[in-house]
Amino acid sequence: MDEYWLAVVWSLLPTVVICVIFWYVLRSILRFDRTERRAYARIEAEERAKRGLPPRDAAE
């Protein structure tokens, strides 16, 4: 019976590892996108303030 469970673990292990790697990469991409958008919004707000324009929300 031990050989059966060992075979089950070894057959599922590659799938689980690939899923964990995929989840980590996707999470990293989404976090990077969120922080990048936040940085661009901050830069845009600074540039609008330098030019004396209203904030973007008020301009729309």
C-alpha positions in Angstrom: 0.0 0.0 0.0 2.9 2.4 0.6 4.0 2.1 -3.0 0.6 3.1 -4.1 0.6 6.4 -2.1 4.2 7.1 -3.1 3.2 6.7 -6.8 0.2 9.0 -6.2 2.4 11.7 -4.6 5.1 11.4 -7.3 2.5 11.7 -10.1 0.7 14.7 -8.5 3.9 16.5 -7.4 4.8 18.0 -10.9 1.3 19.3 -11.4 1.3 20.9 -7.9 4.7 22.5 -8.4 3.7 23.9 -11.8 0.5 25.3 -10.4 2.4 27.0 -7.5 5.0 28.5 -9.9 2.2 29.8 -12.2 0.3 31.3 -9.3 3.4 33.1 -8.1 4.3 34.5 -11.5 0.7 35.7 -12.1 0.6 37.3 -8.7 3.9 39.0 -9.3 2.7 40.4 -12.7 -0.5 41.7 -11.1 1.3 43.3 -8.2 3.8 44.9 -10.6 1.0 46.3 -12.8 -0.8 47.7 -9.7 2.3 49.5 -8.4 3.3 50.7 -11.9 -0.2 52.3 -12.3 0.1 53.9 -8.9 3.5 55.3 -9.8 2.3 56.7 -13.2 -0.7 58.3 -11.5 1.6 60.0 -8.9 3.8 61.3 -11.7 0.9 62.5 -13.7 -0.5 64.3 -10.6 2.8 66.0 -10.0 3.1 67.1 -13.7 -0.5 68.5 -13.6 0.3 70.4 -10.4 3.4 71.9 -12.0 1.4 73.1 -14.9 -1.4 74.5 -12.7 -4.0 72.1 -14.1 -6.7 70.6 -11.9 -6.4 67.1 -10.7 -7.4 64.5 -13.2 -10.7 63.6 -11.4 -11.8 67.2 -11.4 -10.9 67.6 -15.1 -13.2 64.9 -16.3 
